[in-house]
């Protein structure tokens, strides 16, 4: 059966300078080989598109090796096992793991890089396993609770509030009894954050001053800041932090496609004055505890106390243009690329 299948893939053709261009990608097709003992064949259904993917394209030392030139682009995904020669997974199982940007993944069932695990579409819609019940959710949950350490009554600010990580950070903070202020781009996103997710306020950075918004909505200062964007917004928040504040550095999407040096925080001395702490996070540090975060958020969802929003785009062929949505602020919620129908 597998010899009749063609696997469409996107491979990294060049290291991007600034925003990735069409020429940075090579679209290839290759036949799916036969399974060896201990292997599985996964048909990819959904791909997670994340800001971190831009960093994976760069050469240099990081928390994870860069994608090599000519390699299938790294991405997390959800798929269905369509062939198996391993007792670990059966045909028909739905799995989440490092599928890459392609139609099929084939390899050892216990491959540590792919790290597949079963997911249950009856417990939650599959796309949610790439959002709050997946890596973005784990980033938010453990980054906020373990590094941000919010306490009831404190003020938590989160940038990229309508995005995959931001929407979860704010809701987890509300569950901990905090006042939560989001920062997002556009009235529609801000209204969603307040009216649907339950944030106390949201600052629209596209139409007003973030500094003025922080003065208005954080009159007692900022105790925890969860930073997804870096740049000028990080600088603005640093002017409002309280003594012993915690700044969680999750990402800096405003800087990822710079062709000039990354802009560091000009107001970093506020950390000294306020005896505050700034700490970076990488979600893989809590891999052995993902089940804790997923179970808790699934319970909140079941109780109706937790919501997610996914922005799903159809078609593997649309990968290059869809990825750019992240850096242009055009996605509304967790950006996901649909590769195939769940029952196909």
C-alpha positions as YAML, in Angstrom:
chain: A
units: angstrom
residues:
- id: 1
  name: UNK
  ca: [0.00, 0.00, 0.00]
- id: 2
  name: UNK
  ca: [2.67, 2.50, 1.00]
- id: 3
  name: UNK
  ca: [4.49, 2.29, -2.33]
- id: 4
  name: UNK
  ca: [1.54, 3.94, -4.08]
- id: 5
  name: UNK
  ca: [1.57, 6.97, -1.79]
- id: 6
  name: UNK
  ca: [3.34, 10.23, -2.66]
- id: 7
  name: UNK
  ca: [4.52, 12.42, 0.19]
- id: 8
  name: UNK
  ca: [4.42, 16.17, -0.46]
- id: 9
  name: UNK
  ca: [6.97, 18.04, 1.68]
- id: 10
  name: UNK
  ca: [8.36, 21.50, 2.33]
- id: 11
  name: UNK
  ca: [12.13, 21.55, 2.82]
- id: 12
  name: UNK
  ca: [14.32, 24.45, 3.90]
- id: 13
  name: UNK
  ca: [16.22, 25.59, 0.79]
- id: 14
  name: UNK
  ca: [18.06, 28.61, 2.26]
- id: 15
  name: UNK
  ca: [18.52, 30.50, 5.53]
- id: 16
  name: UNK
  ca: [16.04, 33.40, 5.41]
- id: 17
  name: UNK
  ca: [17.19, 36.99, 5.75]
- id: 18
  name: UNK
  ca: [14.27, 38.88, 7.25]
- id: 19
  name: UNK
  ca: [10.88, 37.38, 6.45]
- id: 20
  name: UNK
  ca: [11.03, 33.94, 4.79]
- id: 21
  name: UNK
  ca: [10.59, 34.15, 1.01]
- id: 22
  name: UNK
  ca: [9.25, 31.58, -1.45]
- id: 23
  name: UNK
  ca: [12.83, 30.91, -2.58]
- id: 24
  name: UNK
  ca: [13.73, 29.82, 0.96]
- id: 25
  name: UNK
  ca: [11.53, 26.74, 0.48]
- id: 26
  name: UNK
  ca: [11.74, 23.70, -1.76]
- id: 27
  name: UNK
  ca: [8.51, 21.81, -2.34]
- id: 28
  name: UNK
  ca: [9.28, 18.16, -3.00]
- id: 29
  name: UNK
  ca: [7.44, 14.88, -3.52]
- id: 30
  name: UNK
  ca: [8.77, 11.44, -2.79]
- id: 31
  name: UNK
  ca: [7.20, 7.98, -2.62]
- id: 32
  name: UNK
  ca: [6.40, 6.60, 0.81]
- id: 33
  name: UNK
  ca: [8.63, 3.59, 1.43]
- id: 34
  name: UNK
  ca: [7.58, 0.31, 2.99]
- id: 35
  name: UNK
  ca: [7.53, 0.03, 6.78]
- id: 36
  name: UNK
  ca: [10.28, -1.73, 8.65]
- id: 37
  name: UNK
  ca: [9.68, -3.60, 11.90]
- id: 38
  name: UNK
  ca: [8.95, -1.23, 14.78]
- id: 39
  name: UNK
  ca: [7.87, 1.61, 12.48]
- id: 40
  name: UNK
  ca: [4.63, 3.48, 11.89]
- id: 41
  name: UNK
  ca: [3.22, 5.57, 9.06]
- id: 42
  name: UNK
  ca: [1.34, 8.69, 10.14]
- id: 43
  name: UNK
  ca: [-0.95, 10.66, 7.84]
- id: 44
  name: UNK
  ca: [-0.63, 14.30, 8.88]
- id: 45
  name: UNK
  ca: [-3.95, 16.05, 9.48]
- id: 46
  name: UNK
  ca: [-3.04, 19.35, 11.17]
- id: 47
  name: UNK
  ca: [0.21, 21.30, 11.55]
- id: 48
  name: UNK
  ca: [1.03, 23.78, 14.28]
- id: 49
  name: UNK
  ca: [2.52, 27.02, 12.93]
- id: 50
  name: UNK
  ca: [4.46, 28.83, 15.65]
- id: 51
  name: UNK
  ca: [6.73, 31.89, 15.89]
- id: 52
  name: UNK
  ca: [9.54, 29.64, 17.14]
- id: 53
  name: UNK
  ca: [9.76, 28.13, 13.65]
- id: 54
  name: UNK
  ca: [11.48, 31.31, 12.46]
- id: 55
  name: UNK
  ca: [14.29, 30.79, 14.95]
- id: 56
  name: UNK
  ca: [14.70, 27.15, 13.93]
- id: 57
  name: UNK
  ca: [15.62, 28.33, 10.43]
- id: 58
  name: UNK
  ca: [18.66, 30.26, 11.64]
- id: 59
  name: UNK
  ca: [22.16, 28.88, 11.95]
- id: 60
  name: UNK
  ca: [23.71, 29.16, 15.39]
- id: 61
  name: UNK
  ca: [23.51, 27.93, 18.96]
- id: 62
  name: UNK
  ca: [20.03, 27.71, 20.44]
- id: 63
  name: UNK
  ca: [17.96, 25.49, 22.70]
- id: 64
  name: UNK
  ca: [17.38, 23.15, 19.74]
- id: 65
  name: UNK
  ca: [19.51, 22.46, 16.65]
- id: 66
  name: UNK
  ca: [18.56, 24.46, 13.54]
- id: 67
  name: UNK
  ca: [16.73, 22.82, 10.67]
- id: 68
  name: UNK
  ca: [19.36, 21.77, 8.16]
- id: 69
  name: UNK
  ca: [19.37, 23.00, 4.57]
- id: 70
  name: UNK
  ca: [17.51, 20.40, 2.53]
- id: 71
  name: UNK
  ca: [15.68, 18.98, 5.56]
- id: 72
  name: UNK
  ca: [11.90, 18.80, 5.95]
- id: 73
  name: UNK
  ca: [10.81, 21.88, 7.92]
- id: 74
  name: UNK
  ca: [10.29, 21.10, 11.58]
- id: 75
  name: UNK
  ca: [6.74, 21.40, 12.92]
- id: 76
  name: UNK
  ca: [4.48, 19.80, 15.45]
- id: 77
  name: UNK
  ca: [1.38, 18.12, 14.16]
- id: 78
  name: UNK
  ca: [-1.58, 15.84, 14.68]
- id: 79
  name: UNK
  ca: [-2.00, 12.76, 12.53]
- id: 80
  name: UNK
  ca: [-3.60, 9.36, 12.20]
- id: 81
  name: UNK
  ca: [-1.66, 6.10, 12.12]
- id: 82
  name: UNK
  ca: [-2.44, 4.48, 8.76]
- id: 83
  name: UNK
  ca: [0.07, 1.62, 8.94]
- id: 84
  name: UNK
  ca: [1.91, 0.06, 11.86]
- id: 85
  name: UNK
  ca: [4.53, -2.58, 12.53]
- id: 86
  name: UNK
  ca: [4.84, -1.57, 16.18]
- id: 87
  name: UNK
  ca: [2.85, -2.69, 19.24]
- id: 88
  name: UNK
  ca: [3.02, 0.88, 20.54]
- id: 89
  name: UNK
  ca: [0.46, 2.27, 18.07]
- id: 90
  name: UNK
  ca: [-2.40, 0.67, 16.16]
- id: 91
  name: UNK
  ca: [-3.86, 1.65, 12.82]
- id: 92
  name: UNK
  ca: [-6.49, 4.30, 13.49]
- id: 93
  name: UNK
  ca: [-4.78, 5.83, 16.51]
- id: 94
  name: UNK
  ca: [-4.60, 9.62, 16.51]
- id: 95
  name: UNK
  ca: [-1.19, 10.91, 17.58]
- id: 96
  name: UNK
  ca: [0.55, 14.20, 18.29]
- id: 97
  name: UNK
  ca: [4.25, 14.80, 17.72]
- id: 98
  name: UNK
  ca: [6.96, 16.21, 15.49]
- id: 99
  name: UNK
  ca: [5.52, 15.38, 12.09]
- id: 100
  name: UNK
  ca: [7.30, 18.07, 10.05]
- id: 101
  name: UNK
  ca: [5.72, 20.02, 7.20]
- id: 102
  name: UNK
  ca: [4.66, 17.11, 5.02]
- id: 103
  name: UNK
  ca: [1.73, 14.83, 4.25]
- id: 104
  name: UNK
  ca: [3.17, 11.68, 5.84]
- id: 105
  name: UNK
  ca: [5.66, 10.84, 8.58]
- id: 106
  name: UNK
  ca: [7.37, 7.43, 8.64]
- id: 107
  name: UNK
  ca: [9.83, 6.11, 11.18]
- id: 108
  name: UNK
  ca: [10.33, 4.26, 14.44]
- id: 109
  name: UNK
  ca: [7.32, 4.42, 16.74]
- id: 110
  name: UNK
  ca: [9.62, 5.36, 19.63]
- id: 111
  name: UNK
  ca: [11.54, 8.02, 17.70]
- id: 112
  name: UNK
  ca: [12.61, 10.52, 20.39]
- id: 113
  name: UNK
  ca: [12.63, 13.50, 18.02]
- id: 114
  name: UNK
  ca: [9.06, 12.96, 16.89]
- id: 115
  name: UNK
  ca: [7.99, 11.88, 20.40]
- id: 116
  name: UNK
  ca: [4.51, 10.73, 19.36]
- id: 117
  name: UNK
  ca: [1.79, 10.16, 21.93]
- id: 118
  name: UNK
  ca: [-1.88, 9.24, 21.54]
- id: 119
  name: UNK
  ca: [-4.64, 11.86, 21.65]
- id: 120
  name: UNK
  ca: [-8.36, 11.31, 21.99]
- id: 121
  name: UNK
  ca: [-10.64, 13.19, 19.55]
- id: 122
  name: UNK
  ca: [-13.61, 12.31, 21.77]
- id: 123
  name: UNK
  ca: [-12.12, 14.21, 24.70]
- id: 124
  name: UNK
  ca: [-11.41, 17.39, 22.68]
- id: 125
  name: UNK
  ca: [-11.35, 18.43, 19.01]
- id: 126
  name: UNK
  ca: [-8.00, 17.55, 17.46]
- id: 127
  name: UNK
  ca: [-6.87, 21.16, 16.78]
- id: 128
  name: UNK
  ca: [-7.03, 21.88, 20.52]
- id: 129
  name: UNK
  ca: [-4.18, 19.40, 21.00]
- id: 130
  name: UNK
  ca: [-2.03, 21.90, 19.08]
- id: 131
  name: UNK
  ca: [-3.28, 24.78, 21.21]
- id: 132
  name: UNK
  ca: [-4.07, 24.73, 24.93]
- id: 133
  name: UNK
  ca: [-3.65, 20.95, 25.18]
- id: 134
  name: UNK
  ca: [-0.39, 21.04, 23.22]
- id: 135
  name: UNK
  ca: [2.91, 22.88, 23.21]
- id: 136
  name: UNK
  ca: [1.52, 26.46, 23.31]
- id: 137
  name: UNK
  ca: [-0.65, 25.54, 26.29]
- id: 138
  name: UNK
  ca: [2.23, 23.87, 28.10]
- id: 139
  name: UNK
  ca: [4.42, 26.91, 27.42]
- id: 140
  name: UNK
  ca: [1.80, 29.18, 28.95]
- id: 141
  name: UNK
  ca: [0.88, 26.96, 31.88]
- id: 142
  name: UNK
  ca: [4.35, 26.13, 33.15]
- id: 143
  name: UNK
  ca: [5.96, 29.40, 32.08]
- id: 144
  name: UNK
  ca: [3.42, 31.38, 34.07]
- id: 145
  name: UNK
  ca: [3.04, 29.15, 37.11]
- id: 146
  name: UNK
  ca: [6.64, 27.94, 37.52]
- id: 147
  name: UNK
  ca: [8.55, 31.06, 36.44]
- id: 148
  name: UNK
  ca: [6.01, 33.88, 36.80]
- id: 149
  name: UNK
  ca: [4.68, 32.47, 40.09]
- id: 150
  name: UNK
  ca: [1.54, 34.65, 40.21]
- id: 151
  name: UNK
  ca: [-0.27, 35.15, 43.48]
- id: 152
  name: UNK
  ca: [-3.93, 35.97, 43.99]
- id: 153
  name: UNK
  ca: [-4.55, 39.71, 43.78]
- id: 154
  name: UNK
  ca: [-1.46, 40.44, 41.68]
- id: 155
  name: UNK
  ca: [-1.56, 42.12, 38.28]
- id: 156
  name: UNK
  ca: [-0.45, 39.98, 35.34]
- id: 157
  name: UNK
  ca: [0.19, 41.53, 31.92]
- id: 158
  name: UNK
  ca: [0.57, 39.39, 28.79]
- id: 159
  name: UNK
  ca: [1.49, 40.53, 25.28]
- id: 160
  name: UNK
  ca: [0.24, 38.71, 22.21]
- id: 161
  name: UNK
  ca: [-2.85, 38.16, 24.34]
- id: 162
  name: UNK
  ca: [-5.06, 36.81, 21.55]
- id: 163
  name: UNK
  ca: [-2.40, 34.38, 20.33]
- id: 164
  name: UNK
  ca: [-1.95, 30.74, 21.20]
- id: 165
  name: UNK
  ca: [0.24, 31.24, 24.28]
- id: 166
  name: UNK
  ca: [-1.23, 34.56, 25.38]
- id: 167
  name: UNK
  ca: [-4.85, 33.43, 25.55]
- id: 168
  name: UNK
  ca: [-3.86, 30.54, 27.81]
- id: 169
  name: UNK
  ca: [-1.60, 32.63, 30.05]
- id: 170
  name: UNK
  ca: [-4.41, 35.06, 30.79]
- id: 171
  name: UNK
  ca: [-6.96, 32.41, 31.60]
- id: 172
  name: UNK
  ca: [-4.58, 30.47, 33.86]
- id: 173
  name: UNK
  ca: [-3.79, 33.74, 35.68]
- id: 174
  name: UNK
  ca: [-7.53, 34.36, 36.18]
- id: 175
  name: UNK
  ca: [-7.86, 30.86, 37.63]
- id: 176
  name: UNK
  ca: [-5.19, 31.92, 40.15]
- id: 177
  name: UNK
  ca: [-7.20, 34.98, 41.18]
- id: 178
  name: UNK
  ca: [-5.09, 37.61, 39.41]
- id: 179
  name: UNK
  ca: [-6.02, 40.83, 37.66]
- id: 180
  name: UNK
  ca: [-5.13, 40.23, 34.00]
- id: 181
  name: UNK
  ca: [-4.37, 42.85, 31.36]
- id: 182
  name: UNK
  ca: [-3.69, 41.81, 27.80]
- id: 183
  name: UNK
  ca: [-1.90, 43.60, 24.97]
- id: 184
  name: UNK
  ca: [-3.10, 42.82, 21.44]
- id: 185
  name: UNK
  ca: [-3.40, 44.39, 18.00]
- id: 186
  name: UNK
  ca: [-6.84, 45.57, 16.89]
- id: 187
  name: UNK
  ca: [-10.22, 46.14, 18.48]
- id: 188
  name: UNK
  ca: [-11.59, 42.72, 17.46]
- id: 189
  name: UNK
  ca: [-8.79, 40.88, 19.23]
- id: 190
  name: UNK
  ca: [-9.03, 43.08, 22.32]
- id: 191
  name: UNK
  ca: [-12.79, 42.57, 22.53]
- id: 192
  name: UNK
  ca: [-12.30, 38.80, 22.26]
- id: 193
  name: UNK
  ca: [-9.70, 38.79, 25.03]
- id: 194
  name: UNK
  ca: [-11.97, 40.70, 27.42]
- id: 195
  name: UNK
  ca: [-15.44, 39.47, 26.46]
- id: 196
  name: UNK
  ca: [-14.69, 35.84, 25.62]
- id: 197
  name: UNK
  ca: [-11.58, 34.96, 27.62]
- id: 198
  name: UNK
  ca: [-12.41, 37.01, 30.71]
- id: 199
  name: UNK
  ca: [-9.35, 39.30, 30.89]
- id: 200
  name: UNK
  ca: [-9.95, 42.43, 32.99]
- id: 201
  name: UNK
  ca: [-8.71, 44.76, 30.23]
- id: 202
  name: UNK
  ca: [-6.81, 44.74, 26.95]
- id: 203
  name: UNK
  ca: [-4.57, 47.43, 25.46]
- id: 204
  name: UNK
  ca: [-4.71, 47.89, 21.69]
- id: 205
  name: UNK
  ca: [-1.14, 48.67, 20.67]
- id: 206
  name: UNK
  ca: [-2.23, 49.56, 17.14]
- id: 207
  name: UNK
  ca: [-4.43, 52.50, 18.12]
- id: 208
  name: UNK
  ca: [-2.89, 53.95, 21.27]
- id: 209
  name: UNK
  ca: [0.09, 54.25, 23.56]
- id: 210
  name: UNK
  ca: [0.95, 51.07, 25.46]
- id: 211
  name: UNK
  ca: [2.47, 53.19, 28.22]
- id: 212
  name: UNK
  ca: [-0.77, 55.14, 28.63]
- id: 213
  name: UNK
  ca: [-2.77, 51.92, 28.58]
- id: 214
  name: UNK
  ca: [-0.62, 50.43, 31.31]
- id: 215
  name: UNK
  ca: [-1.06, 53.54, 33.47]
- id: 216
  name: UNK
  ca: [-4.82, 53.29, 33.02]
- id: 217
  name: UNK
  ca: [-5.30, 49.56, 33.50]
- id: 218
  name: UNK
  ca: [-2.44, 48.78, 35.90]
- id: 219
  name: UNK
  ca: [-2.76, 51.62, 38.43]
- id: 220
  name: UNK
  ca: [-0.97, 49.53, 41.07]
- id: 221
  name: UNK
  ca: [1.82, 48.49, 38.70]
- id: 222
  name: UNK
  ca: [2.72, 45.14, 37.12]
- id: 223
  name: UNK
  ca: [3.70, 42.11, 39.20]
- id: 224
  name: UNK
  ca: [4.10, 39.56, 36.41]
- id: 225
  name: UNK
  ca: [4.73, 40.25, 32.73]
- id: 226
  name: UNK
  ca: [4.58, 37.37, 30.25]
- id: 227
  name: UNK
  ca: [6.41, 38.61, 27.17]
- id: 228
  name: UNK
  ca: [5.72, 37.17, 23.73]
- id: 229
  name: UNK
  ca: [6.80, 40.13, 21.59]
- id: 230
  name: UNK
  ca: [9.88, 41.92, 22.99]
- id: 231
  name: UNK
  ca: [10.92, 45.28, 21.54]
- id: 232
  name: UNK
  ca: [9.12, 48.50, 22.43]
- id: 233
  name: UNK
  ca: [6.31, 46.77, 24.31]
- id: 234
  name: UNK
  ca: [8.76, 45.07, 26.68]
- id: 235
  name: UNK
  ca: [10.39, 48.46, 27.27]
- id: 236
  name: UNK
  ca: [7.03, 50.04, 28.05]
- id: 237
  name: UNK
  ca: [6.11, 47.37, 30.60]
- id: 238
  name: UNK
  ca: [9.49, 47.67, 32.33]
- id: 239
  name: UNK
  ca: [8.58, 51.25, 33.27]
- id: 240
  name: UNK
  ca: [5.56, 49.97, 35.24]
- id: 241
  name: UNK
  ca: [6.89, 46.93, 37.11]
- id: 242
  name: UNK
  ca: [6.59, 46.59, 40.87]
- id: 243
  name: UNK
  ca: [9.21, 45.58, 43.40]
- id: 244
  name: UNK
  ca: [10.05, 41.88, 43.05]
- id: 245
  name: UNK
  ca: [8.21, 41.68, 39.71]
- id: 246
  name: UNK
  ca: [8.76, 38.64, 37.50]
- id: 247
  name: UNK
  ca: [9.21, 39.02, 33.74]
- id: 248
  name: UNK
  ca: [8.81, 35.79, 31.78]
- id: 249
  name: UNK
  ca: [10.60, 35.89, 28.42]
- id: 250
  name: UNK
  ca: [8.76, 33.46, 26.18]
- id: 251
  name: UNK
  ca: [9.36, 35.04, 22.77]
- id: 252
  name: UNK
  ca: [10.13, 38.21, 20.86]
- id: 253
  name: UNK
  ca: [8.13, 38.02, 17.66]
- id: 254
  name: UNK
  ca: [8.74, 41.70, 16.94]
- id: 255
  name: UNK
  ca: [12.44, 40.89, 16.51]
- id: 256
  name: UNK
  ca: [12.49, 37.54, 14.73]
- id: 257
  name: UNK
  ca: [12.75, 38.87, 11.18]
- id: 258
  name: UNK
  ca: [15.13, 41.75, 11.87]
- id: 259
  name: UNK
  ca: [17.85, 42.38, 9.32]
- id: 260
  name: UNK
  ca: [19.58, 44.59, 11.91]
- id: 261
  name: UNK
  ca: [20.73, 43.56, 15.42]
- id: 262
  name: UNK
  ca: [18.01, 42.53, 17.87]
- id: 263
  name: UNK
  ca: [16.76, 45.44, 19.96]
- id: 264
  name: UNK
  ca: [17.40, 44.75, 23.62]
- id: 265
  name: UNK
  ca: [15.49, 46.34, 26.52]
- id: 266
  name: UNK
  ca: [16.56, 49.97, 27.00]
- id: 267
  name: UNK
  ca: [14.80, 50.11, 30.38]
- id: 268
  name: UNK
  ca: [16.49, 47.06, 31.90]
- id: 269
  name: UNK
  ca: [17.77, 49.07, 34.89]
- id: 270
  name: UNK
  ca: [14.19, 48.94, 36.15]
- id: 271
  name: UNK
  ca: [15.05, 45.35, 37.10]
- id: 272
  name: UNK
  ca: [17.77, 46.67, 39.39]
- id: 273
  name: UNK
  ca: [15.69, 49.45, 40.93]
- id: 274
  name: UNK
  ca: [12.76, 47.10, 41.61]
- id: 275
  name: UNK
  ca: [14.82, 44.03, 42.53]
- id: 276
  name: UNK
  ca: [12.90, 42.31, 39.77]
- id: 277
  name: UNK
  ca: [13.68, 39.14, 37.85]
- id: 278
  name: UNK
  ca: [13.66, 38.42, 34.11]
- id: 279
  name: UNK
  ca: [13.89, 34.77, 33.09]
- id: 280
  name: UNK
  ca: [13.64, 32.97, 29.78]
- id: 281
  name: UNK
  ca: [11.61, 29.80, 29.34]
- id: 282
  name: UNK
  ca: [11.73, 26.83, 26.97]
- id: 283
  name: UNK
  ca: [8.74, 24.51, 27.14]
- id: 284
  name: UNK
  ca: [10.79, 21.32, 26.78]
- id: 285
  name: UNK
  ca: [12.10, 21.84, 30.32]
- id: 286
  name: UNK
  ca: [8.74, 20.61, 31.64]
- id: 287
  name: UNK
  ca: [8.23, 17.75, 29.17]
- id: 288
  name: UNK
  ca: [7.90, 15.18, 31.95]
- id: 289
  name: UNK
  ca: [5.02, 17.18, 33.43]
- id: 290
  name: UNK
  ca: [2.97, 17.99, 30.31]
- id: 291
  name: UNK
  ca: [0.31, 15.55, 31.46]
- id: 292
  name: UNK
  ca: [-0.29, 17.69, 34.56]
- id: 293
  name: UNK
  ca: [-0.97, 20.87, 32.57]
- id: 294
  name: UNK
  ca: [-3.07, 19.11, 29.94]
- id: 295
  name: UNK
  ca: [-5.22, 17.39, 32.58]
- id: 296
  name: UNK
  ca: [-5.83, 20.64, 34.45]
- id: 297
  name: UNK
  ca: [-6.79, 22.64, 31.36]
- id: 298
  name: UNK
  ca: [-8.96, 19.82, 30.02]
- id: 299
  name: UNK
  ca: [-10.81, 19.89, 33.34]
- id: 300
  name: UNK
  ca: [-11.29, 23.67, 33.12]
- id: 301
  name: UNK
  ca: [-12.60, 23.24, 29.55]
- id: 302
  name: UNK
  ca: [-15.04, 20.57, 30.71]
- id: 303
  name: UNK
  ca: [-16.28, 22.91, 33.44]
- id: 304
  name: UNK
  ca: [-16.75, 25.72, 30.90]
- id: 305
  name: UNK
  ca: [-14.12, 27.90, 32.55]
- id: 306
  name: UNK
  ca: [-11.56, 27.86, 29.77]
- id: 307
  name: UNK
  ca: [-11.85, 28.75, 26.08]
- id: 308
  name: UNK
  ca: [-9.55, 28.53, 23.09]
- id: 309
  name: UNK
  ca: [-9.64, 29.93, 19.60]
- id: 310
  name: UNK
  ca: [-7.96, 28.37, 16.58]
- id: 311
  name: UNK
  ca: [-7.31, 30.04, 13.21]
- id: 312
  name: UNK
  ca: [-7.28, 27.15, 10.73]
- id: 313
  name: UNK
  ca: [-6.07, 27.55, 7.14]
- id: 314
  name: UNK
  ca: [-6.60, 24.79, 4.56]
- id: 315
  name: UNK
  ca: [-3.97, 23.24, 2.36]
- id: 316
  name: UNK
  ca: [-0.35, 22.14, 2.75]
- id: 317
  name: UNK
  ca: [0.46, 24.07, -0.44]
- id: 318
  name: UNK
  ca: [-0.35, 27.29, 1.45]
- id: 319
  name: UNK
  ca: [2.34, 26.74, 4.09]
- id: 320
  name: UNK
  ca: [4.77, 29.54, 3.08]
- id: 321
  name: UNK
  ca: [2.12, 32.27, 2.94]
- id: 322
  name: UNK
  ca: [0.30, 30.99, 6.03]
- id: 323
  name: UNK
  ca: [3.48, 31.03, 8.13]
- id: 324
  name: UNK
  ca: [3.90, 34.74, 7.35]
- id: 325
  name: UNK
  ca: [0.53, 35.47, 9.00]
- id: 326
  name: UNK
  ca: [2.26, 35.06, 12.36]
- id: 327
  name: UNK
  ca: [4.68, 37.89, 11.71]
- id: 328
  name: UNK
  ca: [2.13, 40.22, 10.15]
- id: 329
  name: UNK
  ca: [-0.40, 39.87, 12.98]
- id: 330
  name: UNK
  ca: [-3.03, 38.42, 10.63]
- id: 331
  name: UNK
  ca: [-3.84, 35.28, 12.61]
- id: 332
  name: UNK
  ca: [-6.58, 35.42, 15.22]
- id: 333
  name: UNK
  ca: [-5.92, 32.67, 17.73]
- id: 334
  name: UNK
  ca: [-3.69, 29.62, 17.39]
- id: 335
  name: UNK
  ca: [-2.54, 29.33, 13.77]
- id: 336
  name: UNK
  ca: [-3.03, 25.84, 12.38]
- id: 337
  name: UNK
  ca: [-2.61, 24.47, 8.86]
- id: 338
  name: UNK
  ca: [-5.08, 21.76, 7.88]
- id: 339
  name: UNK
  ca: [-3.34, 19.16, 5.71]
- id: 340
  name: UNK
  ca: [-6.09, 16.55, 5.32]
- id: 341
  name: UNK
  ca: [-9.60, 15.71, 6.51]
- id: 342
  name: UNK
  ca: [-9.73, 13.73, 9.75]
- id: 343
  name: UNK
  ca: [-11.59, 10.84, 8.12]
- id: 344
  name: UNK
  ca: [-9.71, 10.79, 4.82]
...
